[in-house]
Amino acid sequence: MDLPENWKCRNGGINNNIEVAGNSYSPLFLKIMAGRGMKSDGDIKNFLNPSPGLLHDPFLLKNLDRAVSVLKKVIEKGENIIIFGDYDADGIISSAIIYNFLKTLGTGVDSYIPDRFEEGYDINIDFAREVIEKGRYGLIICVDCGTNSFGVRDFLKENPDSPPVIVCDHHNPSGKPEDYSGSFDNYIIINPRLPGCPYPFKELSGAGVTFKFIVGTLRSLDDKYRKLFKKNYLNSILDLVAVSTIADVMPLTGENRVIVKKGLEILGHTENAGMKELVSASLKNRRNVNEYDIGYIIAPRLNAAGRIKNACDSFNLLRTDISDKMPLIGRLENFNSQRQKIQKEIYDEINTAFDLDDIARNQKFFIASSGNWNEGVLGIVASEIVRNYNIPAILFSDKGKILKGSGRSTEKFDLHYNISCLKNLFISYGGHEKACGIKMEKGKYDEFCRRIKDIAMDKIPDSDLLQQHFYDVRAGFDEINYSLIREIEQMKPFGIGNPGPVVLSRNCFIEKMDFLKDGKYVRLQLKNSGITLDGIIFRVKKSQKEILFSKKSVDVIFSPEENCWRDLSSIQLKILDIF
């Protein structure tokens, strides 16, 4: 019997063969590794145990040498510096690591985190004008934004008294290549995505780019400055860069895997006092911090301040020159509770007002606006819609004549590229493949809705509306054991670009099933290849219940994991789908 059309082999069904000396790994694990492009023992070792030595030379980043030269001159002249950073977790961490670095050097440094509600995303002309008028700063460092701030760049160019600007960013350039090749000397952009940038890895977070700038600067400073830092200084801040990488949902491949793997190891004994307090308070002093903890517990708290009020509390938490962190922890916890409540209210309102199943089938794109919505949470509400209905979504906060929107997208629909085709309708926009921000005049909203839905209908096939399930290998239960689970554990951290391995097993006999939590979960006992294993389906769907009640045996795709309960350990199958 054929498999469902939304079950696909992750590697396209290529032959899973790999050359490995000795018998270090199980055959099934080697097939998983081969399916992910590993061709030798060395490939596997580098993947499972990535070292900081695999990081690329920061000076491969276009313009980094110029930026380092400018910063060194400012430091040596004793001039003050102001940092402009975005209000999300990536921007906050970017601001904090460069701020702490400059403070250690003894540089006079201030920071500025814009208000999401009053100022919006990106460096703006009002900020630039105020900096010029004050005349206190010899340099502006702009982090996690600034690549596409053409208006600010032109304004500074027209004002000869303006300080130079160094941009550390990772967002997609929205202009033409010539818009960046002709940058004037005092506006220096470091971004691996810049046209013509030879840097091999393009998926760094904003803090990842800022970290590279710090590495290049530290290498280039005289010994009198370098001796101010501990020998392990660069490694010691990788935990914060790892948090930014996960928070910004960057692919956990290449350099990001090195950063996150090492950063998670450091995080349990972090040297940043604020992060230490946050981990202690939110994870109850747990030392082994994983990617789930960051994505669902730590990052939401760092983001919450900027979503509800202002992100300064999150930035101050990570500063090394503020000692009392507990009041900040309490406020972030409160902001996060408010965020959760508002997010649920908006999502429930949308579900009540719209037939999202019908919209998914007949429009393939969800757009809505309201004057009552808090714009700080619209991106995460859009993410919920994408996750539950598998269509792109953009939600707008109605500010009268102006709409401010946040969008999220599916795996195959490049949101940034497709909205860029309509950029003449926007006041401003930005983002990347899976997320975007838009500011537009209200009078252009209807045209935008019509045109983006036309694009979606043309580019999104019906098959993409089904939730896609990708499996790595086919195997019987006789190949699922604790050794395999230990091998899979070494593949962590899991995330975009490195999902947890999924196994397909066919003809599994249903020996027992129990529905839990009012039928929302189902626990199964399945037998295959003479072996019986426990499985669980979370948030079981109506169609899955129909299959369970109508069949004696099923095909299943699942992630094998160890289930520990009261000193007892067993193998459990986390079942993604059944057929």
C-alpha positions as CSV (number, residue, x, y, z in Angstrom):
1,M,0.0,0.0,0.0
2,D,1.3,3.5,-0.9
3,L,2.1,5.9,1.9
4,P,0.1,9.2,2.3
5,E,1.3,11.9,-0.1
6,N,2.3,14.2,2.9
7,W,4.8,11.6,4.2
8,K,8.1,12.1,2.4
9,C,11.5,10.7,2.9
10,R,13.8,13.6,4.0
11,N,16.6,12.7,1.7
12,G,14.4,11.9,-1.3
13,G,15.0,8.1,-1.0
14,I,18.7,8.1,-1.9
15,N,20.8,5.1,-1.0
16,N,21.8,5.4,2.6
17,N,25.4,4.2,2.5
18,I,28.3,5.6,4.5
19,E,32.0,4.6,4.9
20,V,32.9,4.4,8.5
21,A,35.9,2.6,10.0
22,G,35.1,0.0,12.7
23,N,31.7,-0.5,14.2
24,S,31.3,2.7,16.2
25,Y,27.7,3.4,15.3
26,S,24.6,1.3,14.7
27,P,23.6,0.6,11.1
28,L,20.3,2.6,11.5
29,F,22.2,5.6,12.9
30,L,24.6,5.5,10.0
31,K,21.7,5.5,7.6
32,I,20.3,8.6,9.3
33,M,23.7,10.3,9.0
34,A,24.1,9.4,5.4
35,G,20.6,10.8,4.6
36,R,21.9,14.1,6.1
37,G,24.9,14.3,3.8
38,M,27.5,12.6,6.0
39,K,29.9,10.6,3.9
40,S,32.7,9.6,6.2
41,D,33.7,9.0,9.8
42,G,35.2,12.5,9.8
43,D,32.0,14.1,8.7
44,I,30.1,12.4,11.6
45,K,32.8,13.4,14.1
46,N,32.7,17.0,13.0
47,F,29.0,17.1,13.2
48,L,28.6,15.4,16.5
49,N,31.5,17.3,18.2
50,P,31.8,20.6,16.4
51,S,34.7,22.7,17.7
52,P,35.1,26.5,17.7
53,G,38.1,25.9,15.4
54,L,35.5,25.2,12.6
55,L,34.3,28.9,12.8
56,H,35.2,31.0,9.8
57,D,37.6,33.9,9.8
58,P,35.6,37.0,10.6
59,F,37.6,39.1,8.2
60,L,35.9,37.2,5.3
61,L,32.9,39.3,6.1
62,K,32.7,42.2,3.6
63,N,33.6,45.6,5.2
64,L,34.6,44.1,8.6
65,D,38.2,45.3,8.2
66,R,36.9,48.8,7.6
67,A,34.6,48.6,10.6
68,V,37.4,47.3,12.9
69,S,39.7,50.2,11.7
70,V,37.0,52.8,12.5
71,L,36.3,51.3,15.9
72,K,40.0,51.1,16.9
73,K,40.4,54.8,16.0
74,V,37.4,55.8,18.2
75,I,38.7,53.7,21.1
76,E,42.2,55.1,20.9
77,K,40.9,58.7,20.7
78,G,38.7,58.1,23.8
79,E,35.5,59.1,22.0
80,N,32.0,58.0,23.2
81,I,30.0,55.4,21.4
82,I,26.2,54.9,21.2
83,I,24.6,51.5,20.4
84,F,21.3,51.3,18.6
85,G,19.7,47.8,18.9
86,D,16.5,46.1,17.9
87,Y,13.9,45.3,20.6
88,D,13.7,41.5,20.1
89,A,15.9,38.9,21.9
90,D,18.5,38.9,19.1
91,G,18.8,42.7,19.1
92,I,18.9,42.8,22.9
93,I,21.7,40.2,23.0
94,S,23.5,41.9,20.1
95,S,23.4,45.2,22.1
96,A,24.5,43.6,25.3
97,I,27.5,41.8,24.0
98,I,28.9,44.8,22.2
99,Y,28.1,47.1,25.1
100,N,29.8,44.8,27.6
101,F,32.8,44.4,25.3
102,L,33.2,48.2,25.0
103,K,32.7,48.7,28.8
104,T,35.5,46.2,29.5
105,L,37.8,48.3,27.2
106,G,36.9,51.4,29.3
107,T,35.1,53.1,26.5
108,G,32.4,55.6,27.2
109,V,29.3,53.8,25.8
110,D,25.5,54.3,25.9
111,S,22.7,52.3,24.4
112,Y,19.4,53.0,22.8
113,I,16.6,50.4,22.3
114,P,13.7,51.9,20.3
115,D,10.1,51.7,21.5
116,R,8.3,49.2,19.3
117,F,5.0,51.0,19.6
118,E,6.2,54.6,19.2
119,E,9.2,54.2,16.8
120,G,8.9,50.8,15.2
121,Y,11.7,48.7,13.7
122,D,15.1,50.0,12.6
123,I,17.3,53.0,13.1
124,N,15.4,56.2,12.3
125,I,16.2,59.8,11.2
126,D,14.9,61.3,14.5
127,F,17.5,59.2,16.4
128,A,20.3,60.2,14.0
129,R,19.3,63.9,14.3
130,E,19.4,63.8,18.1
131,V,22.8,62.1,18.1
132,I,24.2,64.8,15.8
133,E,22.6,67.6,17.9
134,K,24.1,66.2,21.1
135,G,27.6,66.0,19.6
136,R,28.7,63.6,22.3
137,Y,29.4,60.5,20.2
138,G,32.2,59.6,17.9
139,L,30.5,56.5,16.6
140,I,27.1,54.8,16.2
141,I,27.0,51.0,16.3
142,C,23.7,49.7,14.9
143,V,22.9,46.0,15.7
144,D,20.3,43.6,14.3
145,C,19.0,46.3,11.9
146,G,20.3,49.0,9.6
147,T,21.0,47.2,6.4
148,N,18.1,48.8,4.5
149,S,17.9,52.2,6.3
150,F,18.5,54.1,3.2
151,G,16.8,57.3,4.5
152,V,19.1,57.4,7.5
153,R,22.1,56.7,5.4
154,D,21.3,59.6,3.1
155,F,20.5,61.9,6.0
156,L,23.9,61.2,7.6
157,K,25.6,61.6,4.3
158,E,24.1,65.1,4.0
159,N,25.3,66.1,7.5
160,P,29.1,66.3,7.6
161,D,29.1,66.6,11.4
162,S,27.5,63.2,11.8
163,P,29.5,60.3,13.4
164,P,30.3,57.2,11.4
165,V,27.9,54.2,11.6
166,I,28.8,50.6,11.8
167,V,26.0,48.2,11.1
168,C,26.1,44.5,12.3
169,D,23.0,42.9,10.7
170,H,21.8,39.7,9.1
171,H,18.5,40.7,7.5
172,N,18.0,40.4,3.7
173,P,19.1,43.4,1.7
174,S,16.0,44.8,0.0
175,G,17.7,47.1,-2.4
176,K,19.7,46.5,-5.6
177,P,23.4,45.5,-5.4
178,E,24.5,49.0,-6.4
179,D,22.6,50.3,-3.3
180,Y,25.2,48.6,-1.2
181,S,28.4,48.8,-3.3
182,G,28.2,52.6,-3.3
183,S,27.9,53.0,0.5
184,F,29.7,56.1,1.6
185,D,32.7,55.6,3.9
186,N,30.9,56.6,7.1
187,Y,28.1,54.0,6.9
188,I,29.7,50.6,7.0
189,I,27.5,47.5,6.8
190,I,28.6,44.1,8.0
191,N,26.1,41.5,6.8
192,P,26.9,38.0,5.4
193,R,23.9,38.5,3.0
194,L,25.3,41.6,1.3
195,P,25.7,41.2,-2.4
196,G,29.3,40.2,-3.1
197,C,30.1,39.2,0.4
198,P,32.4,36.1,0.3
199,Y,31.6,34.9,3.8
200,P,30.7,31.2,3.4
201,F,27.9,31.0,6.0
202,K,24.9,33.3,5.4
203,E,22.6,32.2,8.3
204,L,24.2,34.0,11.3
205,S,21.9,35.7,13.8
206,G,22.3,39.5,14.4
207,A,24.3,38.6,17.6
208,G,26.3,36.1,15.5
209,V,27.4,39.0,13.2
210,T,28.1,41.2,16.2
211,F,30.1,38.4,17.8
212,K,32.2,38.2,14.6
213,F,32.8,42.0,14.8
214,I,34.0,41.6,18.4
215,V,36.3,38.7,17.4
216,G,37.8,40.7,14.6
217,T,38.3,43.8,16.8
218,L,39.8,41.9,19.7
219,R,42.3,40.3,17.4
220,S,43.3,43.7,16.0
221,L,43.7,45.6,19.3
222,D,47.0,46.3,20.9
223,D,48.1,44.2,23.8
224,K,47.3,46.9,26.3
225,Y,43.6,46.4,25.4
226,R,43.7,42.7,24.9
227,K,45.1,42.0,28.4
228,L,41.8,43.5,29.8
229,F,40.0,40.3,28.8
230,K,40.3,36.8,30.2
231,K,41.8,34.1,27.9
232,N,38.4,32.4,27.5
233,Y,36.5,35.7,26.9
234,L,35.2,34.9,23.4
235,N,34.1,31.4,24.4
236,S,32.4,32.8,27.5
237,I,29.9,34.9,25.5
238,L,28.9,32.1,23.1
239,D,26.1,31.3,25.5
240,L,24.4,34.6,24.7
241,V,25.0,34.2,21.0
242,A,23.5,30.7,21.2
243,V,20.3,32.1,22.8
244,S,20.0,34.7,20.1
245,T,20.4,32.1,17.4
246,I,17.6,29.9,18.8
247,A,15.4,32.9,19.7
248,D,15.6,34.2,16.1
249,V,14.9,30.7,14.7
250,M,18.1,30.5,12.6
251,P,19.1,27.2,11.0
252,L,21.1,25.1,13.4
253,T,23.6,24.1,10.7
254,G,27.1,25.1,9.9
255,E,28.5,27.8,12.2
256,N,25.3,28.1,14.1
257,R,25.6,24.4,15.2
258,V,29.0,25.1,16.5
259,I,27.8,28.3,18.3
260,V,24.7,26.7,19.8
261,K,26.3,23.4,20.8
262,K,29.1,25.1,22.6
263,G,26.8,27.9,23.9
264,L,24.4,25.4,25.6
265,E,27.3,23.7,27.3
266,I,28.4,27.1,28.8
267,L,24.9,28.3,29.7
268,G,24.5,26.0,32.7
269,H,27.5,27.9,34.3
270,T,27.2,31.2,32.5
271,E,29.4,34.1,33.6
272,N,26.7,36.6,32.7
273,A,25.1,37.4,36.0
274,G,21.7,38.4,34.5
275,M,21.4,35.3,32.3
276,K,22.4,33.2,35.3
277,E,19.6,34.7,37.4
278,L,17.1,34.2,34.5
279,V,18.1,30.6,34.0
280,S,17.9,30.0,37.8
281,A,14.5,31.6,38.1
282,S,12.8,30.1,35.1
283,L,14.5,26.7,35.0
284,K,14.8,26.2,38.8
285,N,18.6,26.0,38.8
286,R,18.7,23.2,36.2
287,R,22.3,22.9,34.9
288,N,21.6,21.1,31.6
289,V,19.9,23.7,29.4
290,N,18.6,22.6,26.0
291,E,17.3,24.2,22.9
292,Y,13.7,23.7,24.0
293,D,14.4,25.6,27.2
294,I,15.8,28.5,25.2
295,G,13.1,28.6,22.6
296,Y,10.1,28.2,24.9
297,I,11.2,29.5,28.3
298,I,14.3,31.8,28.2
299,A,13.7,33.6,24.8
300,P,10.0,34.4,25.4
301,R,11.0,36.2,28.7
302,L,13.7,38.3,27.0
303,N,11.2,39.2,24.2
304,A,8.3,39.9,26.5
305,A,9.4,43.3,27.7
306,G,9.6,44.7,24.1
307,R,6.3,43.1,23.2
308,I,4.4,44.6,26.1
309,K,6.3,47.9,27.0
310,N,9.9,48.5,26.3
311,A,12.9,46.2,25.9
312,C,15.2,48.1,28.2
313,D,14.6,45.7,31.1
314,S,15.9,42.8,29.1
315,F,18.9,44.7,27.9
316,N,19.7,45.9,31.4
317,L,19.5,42.3,32.7
318,L,22.4,41.3,30.4
319,R,24.6,44.3,31.2
320,T,27.7,43.6,33.3
321,D,27.6,47.0,35.0
322,I,24.3,46.5,36.7
323,S,24.4,44.4,39.8
324,D,20.9,44.0,41.2
325,K,19.1,41.8,38.7
326,M,16.2,40.4,40.7
327,P,13.7,43.3,40.2
328,L,14.3,42.9,36.4
329,I,13.6,39.2,36.6
330,G,10.3,39.9,38.3
331,R,9.3,42.4,35.7
332,L,10.2,40.1,32.8
333,E,8.1,37.3,34.4
334,N,5.2,39.7,34.7
335,F,5.6,40.9,31.1
336,N,5.7,37.3,29.9
337,S,2.4,36.5,31.7
338,Q,0.8,39.5,30.1
339,R,2.1,38.5,26.7
340,Q,0.6,35.0,27.0
341,K,-2.8,36.3,28.0
342,I,-2.9,38.9,25.1
343,Q,-1.6,36.3,22.6
344,K,-4.4,33.8,23.6
345,E,-7.1,36.5,23.4
346,I,-6.1,37.6,19.9
347,Y,-5.8,34.0,18.6
348,D,-9.1,33.1,20.1
349,E,-10.7,36.2,18.6
350,I,-9.4,35.3,15.1
351,N,-10.5,31.7,15.4
352,T,-14.0,32.9,16.3
353,A,-14.3,35.5,13.6
354,F,-12.8,33.6,10.7
355,D,-13.2,30.1,9.2
356,L,-9.5,29.4,8.9
357,D,-10.0,26.0,7.4
358,D,-12.0,27.5,4.6
359,I,-9.4,30.3,4.1
360,A,-6.6,27.7,4.0
361,R,-8.4,25.8,1.2
362,N,-9.7,28.7,-0.9
363,Q,-7.3,31.6,-0.3
364,K,-4.0,29.9,1.0
365,F,-3.0,33.1,2.9
366,F,-4.5,34.7,6.0
367,I,-4.5,38.5,6.4
368,A,-6.4,40.5,9.0
369,S,-6.2,43.8,10.8
370,S,-7.6,45.3,14.0
371,G,-7.3,48.5,16.0
372,N,-7.5,46.5,19.2
373,W,-4.5,44.2,18.6
374,N,-1.2,44.7,20.5
375,E,1.3,44.8,17.7
376,G,4.0,43.3,20.0
377,V,2.4,39.9,19.9
378,L,1.2,39.7,16.3
379,G,4.2,37.8,15.0
380,I,3.8,35.0,17.5
381,V,0.0,34.8,16.8
382,A,0.8,34.6,13.1
383,S,3.2,31.8,14.0
384,E,0.4,29.9,15.7
385,I,-1.8,30.2,12.6
386,V,1.0,29.0,10.4
387,R,1.6,26.0,12.7
388,N,-2.0,25.0,12.9
389,Y,-3.2,25.7,9.3
390,N,0.0,25.5,7.3
391,I,-0.6,28.8,5.4
392,P,1.3,32.1,5.6
393,A,-0.2,34.8,7.8
394,I,0.2,38.5,8.2
395,L,-1.6,40.4,11.0
396,F,-1.8,44.2,11.1
397,S,-2.3,46.6,14.0
398,D,-4.5,49.5,12.7
399,K,-3.1,52.8,13.8
400,G,-5.6,55.0,11.9
401,K,-3.9,56.1,8.7
402,I,-1.1,53.6,9.2
403,L,-1.0,49.8,9.5
404,K,1.9,47.9,11.1
405,G,2.1,44.2,10.4
406,S,4.0,41.1,11.3
407,G,4.0,38.0,9.1
408,R,5.2,34.4,9.4
409,S,5.4,31.8,6.6
410,T,5.5,28.1,5.8
411,E,8.6,26.1,4.9
412,K,8.2,26.5,1.1
413,F,6.7,30.1,0.7
414,D,9.5,32.8,0.8
415,L,7.6,35.6,2.5
416,H,10.3,38.2,2.2
417,Y,10.7,37.6,-1.6
418,N,7.0,37.5,-2.3
419,I,6.1,40.7,-0.4
420,S,9.1,42.5,-2.0
421,C,7.3,42.1,-5.3
422,L,4.7,44.5,-3.8
423,K,7.1,46.9,-2.1
424,N,5.7,49.9,-3.9
425,L,2.7,49.5,-1.6
426,F,4.7,49.9,1.6
427,I,6.2,52.7,3.6
428,S,8.8,50.2,4.8
429,Y,9.3,46.5,5.1
430,G,11.9,43.9,6.0
431,G,12.6,40.4,7.2
432,H,13.7,37.1,5.7
433,E,12.2,33.9,4.2
434,K,10.0,33.0,7.1
435,A,9.1,36.3,8.7
436,C,8.4,39.9,7.8
437,G,7.5,43.3,9.1
438,I,5.4,45.8,7.1
439,K,4.4,49.4,7.5
440,M,1.8,50.7,5.0
441,E,-0.8,53.3,4.5
442,K,-4.3,52.1,5.4
443,G,-5.6,53.0,1.9
444,K,-3.3,50.4,0.3
445,Y,-4.4,47.5,2.5
446,D,-7.2,46.2,0.2
447,E,-4.9,46.2,-2.8
448,F,-2.2,44.4,-0.9
449,C,-4.6,41.7,0.4
450,R,-5.8,41.1,-3.1
451,R,-2.4,40.9,-4.7
452,I,-0.7,38.8,-2.0
453,K,-3.6,36.3,-2.1
454,D,-3.3,36.1,-5.9
455,I,0.4,35.3,-5.5
456,A,-0.3,32.7,-2.8
457,M,-3.0,31.0,-5.0
458,D,-0.6,30.9,-7.9
459,K,2.5,29.6,-6.0
460,I,1.1,27.4,-3.2
461,P,-0.1,24.0,-4.5
462,D,-2.9,22.2,-2.7
463,S,-0.5,19.6,-1.5
464,D,1.4,22.2,0.5
465,L,-1.7,22.8,2.6
466,L,-1.3,19.4,4.1
467,Q,1.0,19.2,7.1
468,Q,4.1,17.6,5.7
469,H,5.9,14.8,7.6
470,F,9.4,13.9,6.7
471,Y,11.0,10.7,7.9
472,D,14.7,9.8,7.8
473,V,14.7,6.0,7.6
474,R,12.4,2.9,7.5
475,A,13.0,0.5,10.2
476,G,11.4,-2.3,12.3
477,F,11.0,-2.1,16.1
478,D,13.9,-4.6,16.4
479,E,16.3,-1.7,15.4
480,I,14.9,0.7,18.0
481,N,16.9,0.5,21.2
482,Y,18.7,2.5,23.9
483,S,21.9,2.6,21.9
484,L,20.2,4.3,19.0
485,I,18.5,6.8,21.3
486,R,22.0,7.6,22.8
487,E,23.4,8.2,19.3
488,I,20.4,10.4,18.4
489,E,21.0,12.5,21.6
490,Q,24.4,13.4,20.2
491,M,22.8,15.0,17.2
492,K,21.3,17.7,19.3
493,P,20.6,20.6,19.3
494,F,17.6,20.1,17.1
495,G,15.9,22.9,15.2
496,I,15.5,24.4,11.8
497,G,18.0,22.7,9.5
498,N,18.6,19.9,12.0
499,P,15.3,18.4,13.0
500,G,15.1,15.4,15.3
501,P,15.3,12.1,13.3
502,V,12.0,10.5,12.4
503,V,11.5,6.7,11.7
504,L,8.9,5.1,9.5
505,S,7.6,1.6,10.7
506,R,5.0,-0.2,8.7
507,N,2.4,-2.8,9.7
508,C,2.4,-2.1,13.4
509,F,-0.2,-4.2,15.3
510,I,-2.3,-2.2,17.8
511,E,-2.2,-4.2,21.0
512,K,-3.7,-1.6,23.3
513,M,-4.8,2.0,23.3
514,D,-5.9,4.4,26.1
515,F,-7.2,8.0,25.5
516,L,-6.0,10.6,28.1
517,K,-6.9,14.2,28.9
518,D,-10.5,14.1,27.6
519,G,-9.4,12.3,24.4
520,K,-6.7,14.8,23.5
521,Y,-3.8,12.3,23.9
522,V,-3.7,8.6,23.1
523,R,-1.2,6.1,24.5
524,L,-0.6,3.0,22.4
525,Q,1.1,-0.3,22.6
526,L,2.3,-1.3,19.2
527,K,3.9,-4.6,18.0
528,N,6.3,-4.8,15.1
529,S,9.1,-7.3,14.3
530,G,8.2,-9.3,17.4
531,I,8.8,-6.3,19.6
532,T,6.2,-4.3,21.6
533,L,6.8,-0.6,22.3
534,D,4.8,2.2,23.9
535,G,3.8,5.2,21.7
536,I,2.0,8.4,22.3
537,I,0.2,10.9,20.1
538,F,-0.3,14.4,21.5
539,R,-3.3,16.4,20.3
540,V,-4.7,13.5,18.5
541,K,-6.8,14.5,15.4
542,K,-10.3,13.3,14.5
543,S,-8.9,11.6,11.4
544,Q,-6.3,9.7,13.5
545,K,-9.0,8.5,15.9
546,E,-11.0,7.2,12.9
547,I,-7.9,5.2,11.8
548,L,-7.3,3.8,15.3
549,F,-10.9,2.6,15.6
550,S,-11.1,1.1,12.1
551,K,-7.7,-0.7,11.8
552,K,-5.9,-3.5,13.6
553,S,-2.5,-2.4,12.2
554,V,-1.1,0.9,11.2
555,D,1.9,2.5,9.6
556,V,3.5,5.1,11.9
557,I,6.2,7.8,11.8
558,F,7.7,8.6,15.1
559,S,10.7,10.0,17.0
560,P,12.2,7.4,19.4
561,E,12.9,8.7,22.9
562,E,13.6,7.6,26.4
563,N,10.8,8.0,28.8
564,C,11.8,8.3,32.5
565,W,9.2,8.1,35.2
566,R,9.9,7.5,39.0
567,D,13.3,5.9,38.4
568,L,11.9,3.7,35.7
569,S,13.1,4.1,32.1
570,S,11.4,2.8,28.9
571,I,11.6,3.4,25.2
572,Q,8.7,5.6,23.9
573,L,7.7,6.4,20.4
574,K,6.6,10.1,20.0
575,I,4.2,9.4,17.1
576,L,3.8,12.2,14.6
577,D,1.2,10.6,12.3
578,I,-0.5,7.2,11.6
579,F,-2.0,5.7,8.5
